[in-house]
Amino acid sequence: MRIKGIFASILLLFACSTVQGAAVTLDFEGVGDLAAVQSFYNGGTDSVGNSGADYGISFGIGAAALIDSDASGTGQFANEPSASTILMMAEESMVINVASGFNERFSFHYSSNARVSVEAFSGLDGSGDSVGLLSFGINYNDDQCGGDPTGLYCNWDFFSMSISGVARSIQFLGLSDELSPAGKVGLDNMIFGQNELSTVPLPASVFLFGSALLGVLGFRKLS
């Protein structure tokens, strides 16, 4: 019985060796044109009453949606990563809260005519410890891109930041006083967490021990 108990523990260890990252991706489709995102992804609505999936993610002042002019909206952008709606920084700063927290990475695509810092915090509303910090610069390309024929903000680059620990809020902040990011920064396909299956490798000694136990159990059964 004791050997069977040990063997059960080994099986449990194998079962726990693979961990699925709980990544969440937001594409902002369904948020109204020029609407504040607010609780659209937090069981509530945006500022004009639209609601989306409840991921427990809320957006503070400074986070608004834009729909491409090609789709009857007011946005002057092109080649957006998904469909026709993006997130826009409408103020000098913008905060996103994830009450349950997330780890590993924070990623998105951006098209910008301003320099912006992106900082992750362990607490809500930019409180607690800093658990990640990077910045991005100007890349929008002023309607000089191929592909979608109309849109000043037509070049999109990928941004990915490592999270050290658990993040519960993200703060976007303009880095240049003479060029405020308000109305000059587009974001899309925002990912909270790691989008891959991560496998934790087990030491070779564990595999050998497990194999030995299998042999012992097989021998006892035959005898």
Backbone as a chain_set.jsonl record, in Angstrom:
{"seq": "MRIKGIFASILLLFACSTVQGAAVTLDFEGVGDLAAVQSFYNGGTDSVGNSGADYGISFGIGAAALIDSDASGTGQFANEPSASTILMMAEESMVINVASGFNERFSFHYSSNARVSVEAFSGLDGSGDSVGLLSFGINYNDDQCGGDPTGLYCNWDFFSMSISGVARSIQFLGLSDELSPAGKVGLDNMIFGQNELSTVPLPASVFLFGSALLGVLGFRKLS", "coords": {"N": [[0.825, -1.209, 0.0], [1.974, 1.189, 0.732], [3.851, 1.577, -1.301], [2.139, 1.872, -3.473], [0.955, 4.26, -2.76], [3.103, 6.041, -2.962], [3.564, 5.787, -5.677], [1.219, 6.878, -6.687], [1.61, 9.535, -5.993], [3.734, 10.154, -7.66], [2.45, 9.978, -10.147], [0.695, 12.132, -9.884], [2.534, 14.195, -9.856], [3.467, 14.069, -12.482], [1.102, 14.755, -13.782], [0.821, 17.392, -13.062], [2.84, 18.622, -14.386], [2.458, 19.982, -16.758], [1.358, 23.128, -17.684], [-1.252, 25.287, -18.494], [-1.23, 28.447, -19.916], [-3.264, 31.184, -19.007], [-4.093, 33.079, -21.111], [-5.515, 36.137, -22.335], [-7.026, 37.717, -25.06], [-7.768, 40.84, -26.437], [-9.653, 42.412, -28.926], [-11.21, 44.6, -29.345], [-13.404, 44.8, -30.981], [-16.779, 45.631, -31.417], [-16.965, 47.588, -29.491], [-18.167, 50.915, -29.252], [-17.814, 53.574, -31.729], [-15.611, 56.136, -30.893], [-16.316, 55.758, -28.274], [-15.871, 55.502, -24.733], [-14.076, 52.816, -23.365], [-14.342, 51.614, -20.814], [-16.184, 49.434, -18.844], [-16.576, 47.409, -20.708], [-15.277, 44.968, -21.107], [-15.642, 43.876, -18.642], [-17.948, 42.778, -17.576], [-19.748, 44.813, -17.797], [-20.587, 47.778, -19.583], [-19.57, 49.787, -22.47], [-19.23, 53.388, -22.889], [-21.467, 53.973, -24.385], [-23.238, 51.949, -24.084], [-22.7, 49.398, -25.156], [-21.801, 45.939, -24.767], [-19.336, 43.426, -23.968], [-17.42, 40.32, -23.858], [-16.961, 39.031, -20.555], [-14.081, 39.484, -19.052], [-13.033, 40.372, -16.744], [-11.586, 42.722, -16.966], [-10.989, 46.116, -16.858], [-11.19, 49.489, -18.118], [-9.738, 52.631, -17.609], [-10.112, 56.256, -17.449], [-9.272, 57.84, -20.489], [-9.119, 55.79, -22.285], [-10.356, 54.956, -25.289], [-12.428, 53.827, -28.037], [-11.958, 53.431, -31.581], [-13.451, 53.307, -34.751], [-12.634, 52.273, -38.001], [-12.604, 54.576, -40.744], [-13.179, 53.448, -43.177], [-15.064, 51.64, -42.478], [-17.267, 53.109, -41.87], [-16.701, 54.605, -39.608], [-14.894, 57.011, -37.534], [-12.165, 56.828, -37.503], [-8.864, 57.371, -38.661], [-7.102, 55.28, -39.813], [-5.196, 52.434, -41.023], [-4.62, 49.081, -42.26], [-5.019, 47.728, -39.888], [-4.558, 45.291, -37.285], [-6.751, 43.551, -36.731], [-9.952, 43.277, -38.04], [-12.009, 46.185, -37.766], [-11.879, 47.929, -35.587], [-10.099, 49.747, -33.121], [-8.144, 50.429, -30.118], [-7.757, 53.602, -28.653], [-5.539, 55.986, -27.249], [-6.877, 58.514, -25.452], [-6.188, 60.461, -23.733], [-3.474, 61.986, -21.834], [-2.54, 59.95, -20.245], [-3.304, 56.489, -19.527], [-5.025, 53.87, -17.937], [-5.264, 50.399, -17.339], [-7.064, 47.922, -15.684], [-6.705, 44.711, -14.232], [-8.252, 42.756, -12.301], [-7.97, 40.124, -11.234], [-5.404, 39.59, -11.882], [-2.448, 38.822, -13.903], [0.255, 37.013, -15.505], [3.605, 36.563, -16.828], [3.59, 37.786, -19.734], [2.828, 40.918, -21.459], [1.261, 42.064, -24.281], [0.832, 43.665, -27.526], [-0.315, 45.251, -30.621], [0.778, 48.288, -32.136], [0.302, 51.644, -33.415], [1.728, 54.668, -33.753], [2.079, 58.208, -33.096], [3.534, 59.371, -31.127], [5.711, 59.247, -28.239], [5.621, 56.718, -25.825], [5.443, 55.374, -22.546], [5.111, 52.135, -21.103], [3.949, 50.595, -18.325], [3.786, 48.002, -15.951], [2.019, 47.106, -12.984], [1.835, 45.76, -9.659], [-0.441, 46.242, -8.196], [-3.842, 47.594, -8.347], [-4.852, 50.326, -10.521], [-2.314, 51.437, -11.07], [-0.844, 51.083, -8.736], [1.241, 49.776, -6.036], [4.043, 47.557, -6.628], [6.344, 48.031, -9.343], [6.263, 45.854, -12.059], [7.092, 45.516, -14.59], [8.426, 47.292, -17.369], [8.578, 49.197, -20.281], [9.032, 51.065, -23.363], [7.627, 52.675, -26.286], [7.972, 54.174, -29.592], [7.538, 56.617, -32.256], [5.873, 55.499, -35.131], [3.95, 55.558, -37.089], [3.767, 56.302, -39.832], [2.325, 58.066, -41.529], [0.28, 57.759, -43.639], [1.722, 56.562, -45.681], [1.881, 53.903, -46.373], [1.534, 50.598, -47.852], [-1.098, 48.338, -48.892], [-4.131, 48.569, -47.184], [-5.728, 51.323, -48.525], [-6.318, 53.881, -47.393], [-5.566, 55.944, -44.639], [-3.925, 57.541, -42.024], [-2.564, 56.426, -39.864], [-0.987, 53.817, -40.466], [1.023, 51.932, -40.268], [1.845, 49.153, -38.299], [3.36, 47.905, -35.421], [4.664, 45.201, -33.405], [4.491, 44.832, -29.904], [5.933, 43.612, -26.958], [6.138, 42.784, -23.589], [7.906, 41.594, -20.78], [6.617, 40.236, -17.751], [7.334, 40.504, -14.385], [6.509, 38.586, -11.943], [3.211, 39.104, -10.735], [0.874, 40.985, -12.505], [-1.52, 43.567, -12.023], [-2.415, 45.888, -13.014], [-2.005, 48.094, -15.827], [-0.213, 50.843, -17.001], [-0.273, 53.387, -19.363], [1.693, 56.038, -20.482], [2.4, 59.255, -21.687], [5.577, 60.262, -22.98], [6.606, 62.617, -23.864], [6.332, 66.03, -23.422], [5.82, 67.977, -25.34], [4.546, 66.651, -27.352], [1.785, 65.317, -26.964], [0.261, 62.13, -26.298], [-2.455, 61.952, -26.665], [-5.026, 61.056, -28.729], [-3.21, 60.246, -30.614], [-2.204, 57.694, -30.58], [-2.657, 54.391, -31.445], [-3.885, 51.173, -30.554], [-4.049, 47.599, -30.693], [-5.354, 44.187, -30.694], [-4.682, 43.196, -28.017], [-2.867, 41.396, -25.621], [-3.063, 39.649, -22.632], [-1.009, 37.926, -20.66], [0.577, 34.729, -21.411], [0.484, 33.28, -24.559], [0.946, 30.595, -25.104], [1.299, 27.019, -24.684], [2.883, 25.999, -21.854], [5.398, 23.853, -20.777], [6.628, 22.294, -17.94], [9.719, 20.986, -17.427], [10.61, 17.781, -16.134], [13.006, 16.423, -13.817], [15.494, 13.995, -14.842], [15.899, 12.017, -12.977], [13.425, 11.707, -11.76], [11.89, 10.455, -13.713], [13.297, 8.019, -13.869], [12.9, 7.022, -11.302], [10.128, 6.727, -11.291], [9.872, 4.787, -13.283], [11.176, 2.657, -12.043], [9.445, 2.155, -9.9], [7.202, 1.291, -11.307], [8.211, -1.121, -12.235], [8.612, -2.52, -9.835], [5.972, -2.704, -8.877], [4.859, -4.257, -10.91], [6.338, -6.646, -10.613], [5.525, -7.458, -8.039], [2.869, -7.945, -8.511], [2.947, -10.128, -10.262], [4.083, -12.043, -8.651]], "CA": [[0.0, 0.0, 0.0], [2.853, 2.343, 0.802], [4.43, 1.775, -2.636], [1.084, 2.41, -4.321], [0.778, 5.658, -2.396], [4.21, 6.794, -3.563], [3.355, 5.785, -7.113], [0.141, 7.84, -6.954], [2.209, 10.863, -5.893], [4.499, 10.364, -8.882], [1.489, 10.25, -11.207], [0.223, 13.496, -9.665], [3.611, 15.084, -10.271], [3.432, 14.087, -13.946], [-0.105, 15.459, -14.201], [0.998, 18.815, -12.794], [4.026, 19.115, -15.067], [2.069, 20.818, -17.881], [0.527, 24.231, -17.211], [-1.801, 26.085, -19.579], [-1.3, 29.86, -19.625], [-4.622, 31.706, -19.175], [-3.974, 34.331, -21.84], [-6.737, 36.765, -22.832], [-6.761, 38.648, -26.16], [-8.833, 41.802, -26.7], [-9.532, 43.05, -30.244], [-12.02, 45.813, -29.238], [-14.563, 44.781, -31.867], [-18.038, 45.749, -30.685], [-16.982, 48.85, -28.744], [-18.668, 51.976, -30.119], [-16.883, 54.577, -32.248], [-15.346, 57.243, -29.958], [-16.85, 55.424, -26.947], [-14.939, 55.087, -23.685], [-14.198, 51.362, -23.227], [-14.864, 51.42, -19.461], [-16.376, 48.064, -18.359], [-16.995, 46.57, -21.832], [-14.707, 43.633, -20.872], [-15.692, 43.61, -17.197], [-19.323, 42.497, -17.191], [-20.574, 46.012, -17.926], [-20.714, 48.312, -20.937], [-18.8, 50.983, -22.797], [-19.961, 54.613, -22.54], [-22.707, 54.097, -25.147], [-24.113, 50.837, -23.77], [-22.311, 48.115, -25.736], [-21.139, 45.032, -23.831], [-18.541, 42.352, -24.553], [-17.14, 39.194, -22.971], [-16.508, 39.441, -19.224], [-12.753, 38.968, -18.726], [-12.565, 41.008, -15.522], [-10.624, 43.76, -17.354], [-11.658, 47.413, -16.978], [-10.375, 50.558, -18.686], [-9.962, 53.91, -16.971], [-10.194, 57.454, -18.292], [-8.198, 57.905, -21.477], [-9.185, 54.64, -23.183], [-11.528, 55.053, -26.163], [-12.359, 53.008, -29.242], [-12.128, 54.078, -32.881], [-13.78, 52.434, -35.873], [-12.02, 52.753, -39.237], [-13.485, 55.326, -41.643], [-13.598, 52.515, -44.224], [-16.21, 50.907, -41.936], [-18.226, 54.151, -41.468], [-16.326, 55.226, -38.345], [-14.149, 58.271, -37.632], [-10.736, 56.562, -37.389], [-8.011, 57.528, -39.841], [-6.039, 54.285, -39.722], [-5.236, 51.404, -42.058], [-3.835, 47.86, -42.004], [-5.196, 47.316, -38.487], [-4.337, 43.849, -37.133], [-7.987, 42.769, -36.786], [-11.214, 43.932, -38.392], [-12.13, 47.622, -38.018], [-11.91, 48.726, -34.356], [-8.869, 49.77, -32.334], [-8.145, 51.215, -28.884], [-7.015, 54.848, -28.808], [-5.266, 56.811, -26.07], [-7.596, 59.779, -25.596], [-5.636, 61.382, -22.742], [-2.027, 61.884, -21.626], [-2.271, 58.655, -19.631], [-4.395, 55.524, -19.611], [-4.802, 52.746, -17.035], [-6.087, 49.199, -17.52], [-7.052, 47.103, -14.48], [-7.023, 43.282, -14.324], [-8.392, 42.498, -10.866], [-7.457, 38.799, -10.859], [-3.982, 39.564, -12.187], [-1.921, 37.941, -14.937], [1.717, 36.957, -15.432], [4.435, 36.218, -17.985], [3.802, 38.812, -20.752], [1.775, 41.817, -21.903], [1.609, 42.303, -25.68], [-0.18, 44.301, -28.381], [0.179, 45.948, -31.808], [0.583, 49.731, -31.972], [0.63, 52.606, -34.452], [1.822, 55.824, -32.85], [2.761, 59.46, -33.434], [4.032, 59.898, -29.856], [6.484, 58.285, -27.458], [4.79, 56.309, -24.691], [5.949, 54.319, -21.663], [4.126, 51.136, -20.691], [4.437, 50.043, -17.057], [2.89, 47.074, -15.265], [2.069, 47.235, -11.534], [1.27, 44.637, -8.908], [-1.726, 46.651, -7.65], [-4.768, 48.255, -9.253], [-4.707, 51.768, -10.763], [-0.915, 51.855, -11.041], [-0.309, 51.054, -7.371], [2.081, 48.623, -5.72], [5.374, 47.479, -7.217], [6.488, 47.939, -10.798], [6.636, 44.49, -12.441], [7.452, 45.529, -16.005], [8.51, 48.652, -17.917], [9.17, 49.389, -21.605], [8.431, 52.194, -24.068], [7.653, 52.618, -27.745], [8.068, 55.488, -30.201], [6.729, 56.984, -33.419], [6.003, 54.535, -36.225], [2.655, 55.514, -37.79], [4.102, 56.369, -41.261], [1.658, 59.177, -42.205], [-0.43, 57.376, -44.869], [2.69, 56.18, -46.712], [1.973, 52.443, -46.373], [0.752, 49.871, -48.831], [-2.225, 47.622, -48.317], [-5.326, 49.397, -47.029], [-5.303, 52.563, -49.193], [-6.558, 55.143, -46.69], [-5.324, 55.933, -43.198], [-2.651, 58.124, -41.591], [-1.926, 55.459, -38.964], [-1.067, 52.636, -41.336], [2.063, 50.961, -39.921], [1.616, 48.564, -36.975], [4.446, 47.075, -34.91], [4.304, 44.356, -32.268], [5.127, 45.186, -28.636], [5.765, 42.551, -25.962], [6.861, 43.122, -22.369], [7.925, 40.551, -19.757], [6.056, 40.571, -16.439], [8.065, 39.869, -13.29], [5.534, 38.407, -10.873], [1.812, 39.194, -11.164], [0.437, 42.357, -12.798], [-2.957, 43.816, -11.873], [-2.763, 47.086, -13.774], [-1.066, 48.567, -16.832], [-0.339, 52.289, -17.204], [0.341, 54.007, -20.535], [1.975, 57.434, -20.13], [3.174, 59.975, -22.691], [6.939, 60.593, -22.554], [7.037, 63.897, -24.415], [5.375, 67.09, -23.119], [5.477, 68.75, -26.535], [3.765, 65.819, -28.263], [0.914, 64.485, -26.139], [-0.242, 60.957, -27.015], [-3.909, 61.998, -26.799], [-5.472, 61.016, -30.111], [-2.087, 59.956, -31.505], [-1.717, 56.335, -30.333], [-3.621, 53.326, -31.662], [-3.483, 49.861, -30.03], [-4.979, 46.552, -31.104], [-5.013, 42.797, -30.365], [-3.968, 43.278, -26.745], [-2.792, 40.072, -25.006], [-2.687, 39.602, -21.223], [-0.527, 36.586, -20.368], [1.347, 34.022, -22.432], [-0.452, 32.581, -25.436], [1.481, 29.302, -25.478], [1.297, 25.956, -23.686], [4.22, 25.893, -21.261], [5.638, 22.575, -20.12], [7.702, 22.331, -16.954], [10.437, 19.717, -17.552], [10.904, 17.056, -14.906], [14.356, 15.877, -13.786], [15.615, 12.614, -15.318], [15.804, 11.113, -11.825], [12.022, 11.441, -11.49], [11.465, 9.445, -14.678], [13.906, 6.749, -13.486], [12.244, 6.56, -10.092], [8.807, 6.286, -11.691], [10.026, 3.521, -14.004], [11.519, 1.631, -11.052], [8.229, 1.817, -9.163], [6.383, 0.48, -12.192], [8.806, -2.456, -12.235], [8.339, -3.159, -8.54], [4.554, -3.05, -8.816], [4.647, -5.373, -11.836], [6.913, -7.857, -10.027], [4.693, -7.88, -6.897], [1.618, -8.486, -9.044], [3.225, -11.446, -10.829], [4.401, -12.973, -7.561]], "C": [[0.857, 1.256, 0.0], [3.44, 2.659, -0.571], [3.384, 2.368, -3.57], [0.831, 3.885, -4.029], [1.851, 6.53, -3.007], [4.004, 6.907, -5.064], [2.257, 6.781, -7.504], [0.674, 9.263, -6.908], [3.006, 11.194, -7.141], [3.577, 10.691, -10.049], [0.954, 11.676, -11.104], [1.264, 14.495, -10.121], [3.661, 15.198, -11.785], [2.253, 14.921, -14.434], [0.056, 16.963, -14.048], [2.166, 19.415, -13.57], [3.716, 19.996, -16.258], [1.065, 21.86, -17.412], [0.051, 25.051, -18.399], [-1.882, 27.54, -19.147], [-2.698, 30.386, -19.923], [-4.566, 33.058, -19.863], [-5.339, 34.817, -22.314], [-6.346, 37.766, -23.91], [-7.98, 39.527, -26.389], [-8.608, 42.439, -28.072], [-10.413, 44.295, -30.381], [-13.166, 45.888, -30.247], [-15.84, 44.795, -31.034], [-18.123, 46.978, -29.805], [-17.384, 49.956, -29.718], [-17.595, 52.948, -30.576], [-16.818, 55.781, -31.309], [-15.926, 56.992, -28.567], [-15.724, 55.096, -25.987], [-15.157, 53.596, -23.44], [-14.797, 50.977, -21.878], [-14.976, 49.942, -19.069], [-16.864, 47.107, -19.452], [-16.51, 45.135, -21.656], [-14.731, 43.256, -19.393], [-17.123, 43.381, -16.725], [-20.249, 43.681, -17.281], [-20.647, 46.467, -19.37], [-19.681, 49.401, -21.192], [-19.686, 52.204, -22.538], [-21.247, 54.804, -23.337], [-23.583, 52.843, -25.025], [-23.791, 49.504, -24.409], [-21.6, 47.252, -24.711], [-20.402, 43.927, -24.584], [-18.369, 41.211, -23.57], [-16.594, 39.707, -21.634], [-15.186, 38.752, -18.899], [-12.215, 39.555, -17.42], [-11.526, 42.092, -15.786], [-11.376, 45.067, -17.574], [-10.669, 48.486, -17.424], [-10.748, 51.892, -18.045], [-10.098, 55.047, -17.967], [-9.012, 57.462, -19.257], [-8.192, 56.754, -22.451], [-10.482, 54.706, -23.986], [-11.329, 54.171, -27.386], [-12.547, 53.882, -30.479], [-12.471, 53.017, -33.914], [-13.247, 53.078, -37.15], [-13.049, 53.488, -40.102], [-13.968, 54.458, -42.802], [-14.809, 51.688, -43.792], [-17.219, 51.876, -41.32], [-17.958, 54.725, -40.086], [-15.571, 56.52, -38.586], [-12.634, 58.071, -37.625], [-9.991, 56.683, -38.699], [-6.819, 56.574, -39.733], [-6.245, 53.217, -40.793], [-4.388, 50.214, -41.634], [-3.929, 47.405, -40.548], [-5.128, 45.803, -38.381], [-5.603, 43.0, -37.195], [-9.167, 43.688, -37.066], [-11.114, 45.461, -38.456], [-12.09, 48.511, -36.782], [-10.591, 48.615, -33.614], [-9.115, 50.514, -31.023], [-7.289, 52.446, -29.109], [-6.748, 55.477, -27.443], [-5.902, 58.169, -26.284], [-7.096, 60.848, -24.63], [-4.115, 61.201, -22.674], [-1.636, 60.543, -21.025], [-3.512, 57.773, -19.703], [-4.054, 54.34, -18.713], [-5.785, 51.625, -17.352], [-5.95, 48.347, -16.262], [-7.467, 45.658, -14.781], [-7.07, 42.769, -12.892], [-7.79, 41.164, -10.437], [-5.967, 38.658, -11.135], [-3.633, 38.627, -13.329], [-0.406, 37.977, -14.86], [2.326, 36.72, -16.805], [4.644, 37.366, -18.974], [2.567, 39.697, -20.925], [2.159, 42.261, -23.313], [0.469, 43.0, -26.419], [0.499, 44.797, -29.662], [-0.104, 47.44, -31.613], [0.951, 50.49, -33.24], [0.585, 53.97, -33.789], [2.543, 57.023, -33.469], [3.207, 60.164, -32.157], [4.844, 58.816, -29.163], [5.738, 58.001, -26.164], [5.512, 55.243, -23.867], [4.792, 53.408, -21.28], [4.674, 50.469, -19.441], [3.371, 49.168, -16.417], [3.108, 47.186, -13.758], [1.386, 46.043, -10.867], [-0.097, 44.953, -8.316], [-2.599, 47.317, -8.698], [-4.453, 49.736, -9.39], [-3.273, 52.256, -10.648], [-0.312, 51.891, -9.653], [0.568, 49.821, -7.173], [3.436, 48.699, -6.396], [5.303, 47.465, -8.736], [6.972, 46.533, -11.151], [6.94, 44.376, -13.939], [7.443, 46.95, -16.529], [9.231, 48.64, -19.26], [8.532, 50.629, -22.232], [8.46, 51.95, -25.571], [7.606, 54.026, -28.307], [7.181, 55.652, -31.422], [6.962, 56.009, -34.571], [4.848, 54.593, -37.222], [2.753, 55.638, -39.304], [3.217, 57.272, -42.114], [1.058, 58.836, -43.572], [0.506, 56.971, -46.012], [2.887, 54.67, -46.786], [1.23, 51.86, -47.567], [-0.421, 49.191, -48.161], [-3.475, 48.464, -48.317], [-4.996, 50.798, -47.545], [-5.475, 53.86, -48.42], [-6.321, 55.002, -45.201], [-3.96, 56.47, -42.839], [-1.863, 57.148, -40.735], [-1.989, 54.089, -39.635], [0.008, 51.592, -41.051], [1.85, 50.489, -38.488], [2.795, 47.674, -36.607], [3.974, 46.3, -33.683], [5.144, 44.727, -31.053], [4.879, 44.045, -27.659], [6.687, 42.826, -24.777], [6.775, 41.98, -21.372], [7.358, 41.083, -18.444], [6.811, 39.785, -15.377], [7.146, 39.744, -12.076], [4.133, 38.438, -11.44], [1.444, 40.657, -11.352], [-1.068, 42.469, -12.634], [-3.384, 45.131, -12.514], [-1.628, 47.441, -14.727], [-1.29, 50.065, -17.017], [0.43, 52.704, -18.461], [0.51, 55.493, -20.221], [2.83, 58.079, -21.218], [4.531, 60.395, -22.155], [7.388, 61.974, -23.004], [5.976, 64.961, -24.175], [4.928, 67.843, -24.372], [4.648, 67.952, -27.541], [2.931, 64.841, -27.437], [0.405, 63.296, -26.941], [-1.757, 60.976, -27.246], [-4.315, 62.068, -28.266], [-4.399, 60.643, -31.109], [-1.523, 58.544, -31.344], [-2.856, 55.34, -30.522], [-3.064, 51.996, -31.19], [-4.5, 48.82, -30.469], [-4.445, 45.178, -30.712], [-4.137, 42.711, -29.115], [-4.029, 41.929, -26.022], [-2.288, 40.174, -23.565], [-2.294, 38.164, -20.884], [0.221, 35.994, -21.543], [0.4, 33.161, -23.259], [-0.001, 31.189, -25.833], [1.324, 28.301, -24.334], [2.71, 25.802, -23.154], [4.338, 24.583, -20.509], [6.82, 22.687, -19.186], [8.442, 21.001, -17.012], [10.704, 19.089, -16.195], [12.318, 16.503, -14.958], [14.377, 14.426, -14.247], [15.467, 11.629, -14.173], [14.365, 10.762, -11.497], [11.501, 10.367, -12.426], [12.02, 8.069, -14.302], [13.22, 6.149, -12.265], [10.849, 6.009, -10.41], [8.862, 4.95, -12.408], [10.332, 2.38, -13.043], [10.288, 1.199, -10.274], [7.287, 0.967, -10.005], [6.876, -0.964, -12.214], [8.501, -3.205, -10.963], [6.892, -3.606, -8.451], [4.236, -4.231, -9.729], [5.163, -6.675, -11.271], [6.027, -8.392, -8.912], [3.392, -8.51, -7.383], [1.8, -9.885, -9.594], [3.469, -12.481, -9.73], [3.173, -13.188, -6.673]], "O": [[0.524, 2.254, -0.639], [3.527, 3.819, -0.973], [3.689, 3.257, -4.366], [0.53, 4.663, -4.934], [1.571, 7.618, -3.51], [4.231, 7.96, -5.66], [2.36, 7.449, -8.533], [0.245, 10.111, -7.691], [2.985, 12.322, -7.633], [3.877, 11.575, -10.85], [0.779, 12.351, -12.118], [0.928, 15.525, -10.704], [3.872, 16.285, -12.322], [2.383, 15.697, -15.38], [-0.514, 17.728, -14.826], [2.451, 20.604, -13.424], [4.603, 20.698, -16.742], [0.044, 21.522, -16.814], [0.861, 25.467, -19.227], [-2.517, 27.856, -18.141], [-3.264, 30.077, -20.971], [-4.945, 34.072, -19.276], [-6.21, 34.017, -22.652], [-5.44, 38.574, -23.707], [-9.096, 39.026, -26.521], [-7.522, 42.942, -28.358], [-10.373, 44.972, -31.408], [-13.827, 46.92, -30.358], [-15.961, 44.053, -30.059], [-19.216, 47.383, -29.408], [-16.983, 49.933, -30.881], [-16.584, 53.129, -29.898], [-17.844, 56.372, -30.973], [-16.017, 57.92, -27.763], [-14.732, 54.482, -26.377], [-16.299, 53.154, -23.32], [-15.664, 50.106, -21.81], [-13.955, 49.262, -18.972], [-17.501, 46.099, -19.147], [-17.218, 44.19, -22.003], [-13.943, 42.424, -18.943], [-17.475, 43.747, -15.604], [-21.413, 43.588, -16.89], [-20.757, 45.645, -20.281], [-19.01, 49.876, -20.275], [-20.791, 52.057, -22.014], [-22.041, 55.69, -23.021], [-24.552, 52.686, -25.767], [-24.544, 48.548, -24.223], [-20.868, 47.773, -23.869], [-20.79, 43.542, -25.687], [-19.079, 41.134, -22.567], [-15.858, 40.693, -21.592], [-15.167, 37.582, -18.518], [-11.082, 39.275, -17.031], [-10.678, 42.357, -14.934], [-12.299, 45.122, -18.387], [-9.473, 48.404, -17.144], [-11.925, 52.239, -17.95], [-10.187, 54.826, -19.175], [-7.888, 57.13, -18.879], [-7.359, 56.719, -23.357], [-11.571, 54.534, -23.438], [-10.202, 53.812, -27.73], [-13.2, 54.925, -30.433], [-11.854, 51.953, -33.948], [-13.393, 54.283, -37.354], [-14.208, 53.083, -40.185], [-15.043, 54.698, -43.352], [-15.498, 51.105, -44.629], [-17.933, 51.529, -40.379], [-18.862, 55.269, -39.453], [-15.592, 57.068, -39.689], [-11.888, 59.045, -37.73], [-10.429, 56.162, -39.725], [-5.676, 57.005, -39.58], [-7.317, 53.109, -41.388], [-3.538, 50.331, -40.752], [-3.01, 46.765, -40.038], [-5.586, 45.098, -39.28], [-5.558, 41.859, -37.655], [-9.35, 44.722, -36.423], [-10.226, 45.986, -39.129], [-12.248, 49.726, -36.899], [-10.028, 47.527, -33.489], [-10.155, 51.146, -30.838], [-6.209, 52.352, -29.694], [-7.628, 55.5, -26.582], [-5.514, 58.901, -27.194], [-7.523, 62.001, -24.695], [-3.548, 60.363, -23.376], [-0.533, 60.05, -21.262], [-4.624, 58.256, -19.915], [-2.921, 53.857, -18.725], [-6.968, 51.86, -17.598], [-4.833, 48.078, -15.819], [-8.446, 45.413, -15.487], [-6.041, 42.39, -12.332], [-7.163, 41.083, -9.381], [-5.336, 37.708, -10.67], [-4.417, 37.748, -13.686], [0.164, 38.865, -14.225], [1.621, 36.684, -17.814], [5.756, 37.887, -19.064], [1.443, 39.313, -20.6], [3.257, 42.778, -23.523], [-0.691, 42.943, -26.008], [1.724, 44.767, -29.778], [-1.105, 47.812, -31.0], [1.787, 50.051, -34.029], [-0.468, 54.395, -33.313], [3.481, 56.873, -34.252], [3.256, 61.393, -32.1], [4.696, 57.628, -29.452], [5.277, 58.92, -25.486], [6.118, 54.324, -24.42], [3.649, 53.847, -21.148], [5.736, 49.848, -19.48], [2.201, 49.544, -16.35], [4.24, 47.341, -13.301], [0.491, 45.413, -11.432], [-0.841, 44.037, -7.966], [-2.147, 47.577, -9.814], [-3.86, 50.337, -8.494], [-3.034, 53.37, -10.181], [0.63, 52.644, -9.407], [0.629, 48.94, -8.03], [3.922, 49.787, -6.702], [4.35, 46.966, -9.332], [7.975, 46.068, -10.608], [7.033, 43.275, -14.481], [6.561, 47.735, -16.182], [10.35, 48.139, -19.371], [7.582, 51.18, -21.676], [9.225, 51.12, -26.062], [7.246, 54.969, -27.602], [6.203, 54.926, -31.602], [8.103, 55.729, -34.94], [4.776, 53.753, -38.119], [1.886, 55.116, -40.006], [3.348, 57.247, -43.337], [1.299, 59.543, -44.551], [0.121, 57.033, -47.179], [3.942, 54.204, -47.214], [0.414, 52.527, -48.204], [-0.705, 49.442, -46.989], [-3.845, 49.022, -49.35], [-4.058, 51.415, -47.04], [-4.835, 54.856, -48.757], [-6.809, 54.065, -44.57], [-2.943, 55.937, -43.282], [-0.642, 57.049, -40.858], [-2.913, 53.308, -39.407], [-0.086, 50.47, -41.547], [1.694, 51.299, -37.574], [3.187, 46.798, -37.378], [3.017, 46.689, -33.014], [6.356, 44.913, -31.158], [3.753, 43.562, -27.537], [7.88, 43.073, -24.956], [5.691, 41.446, -21.137], [7.591, 42.233, -18.074], [6.918, 38.561, -15.452], [7.019, 40.677, -11.283], [3.878, 37.869, -12.502], [1.673, 41.477, -10.463], [-1.812, 41.582, -13.052], [-4.571, 45.451, -12.555], [-0.461, 47.138, -14.478], [-2.428, 50.509, -17.174], [1.617, 52.415, -18.605], [-0.426, 56.137, -19.746], [3.853, 57.527, -21.624], [4.639, 60.835, -21.011], [8.437, 62.454, -22.575], [4.85, 64.832, -24.654], [3.786, 68.293, -24.453], [4.104, 68.526, -28.485], [3.319, 63.69, -27.236], [0.141, 63.427, -28.137], [-2.285, 60.113, -27.947], [-3.986, 63.029, -28.962], [-4.626, 60.708, -32.317], [-0.476, 58.229, -31.911], [-3.887, 55.426, -29.855], [-1.885, 51.714, -31.404], [-5.685, 49.125, -30.602], [-3.257, 45.013, -30.436], [-3.009, 42.219, -29.156], [-5.113, 41.378, -25.83], [-1.214, 40.722, -23.314], [-3.151, 37.283, -20.828], [0.469, 36.667, -22.544], [-0.394, 32.399, -22.708], [-0.512, 30.641, -26.81], [1.228, 28.684, -23.168], [3.634, 25.507, -23.912], [3.477, 24.244, -19.697], [7.898, 23.126, -19.589], [7.856, 19.971, -16.679], [10.99, 19.788, -15.222], [12.793, 16.145, -16.035], [13.398, 13.702, -14.067], [14.963, 10.522, -14.368], [14.087, 9.664, -11.014], [10.764, 9.473, -12.009], [11.312, 7.066, -14.399], [12.988, 4.942, -12.193], [10.439, 4.975, -9.882], [8.02, 4.08, -12.185], [9.819, 1.273, -13.2], [10.103, 0.01, -10.014], [6.652, 0.041, -9.5], [6.084, -1.907, -12.213], [8.17, -4.39, -10.996], [6.598, -4.72, -8.016], [3.443, -5.102, -9.372], [4.515, -7.711, -11.419], [5.79, -9.597, -8.819], [2.874, -9.454, -6.787], [0.93, -10.74, -9.426], [3.105, -13.649, -9.871], [3.238, -13.939, -5.7]]}, "num_chains": 1, "name": "protein.A"}
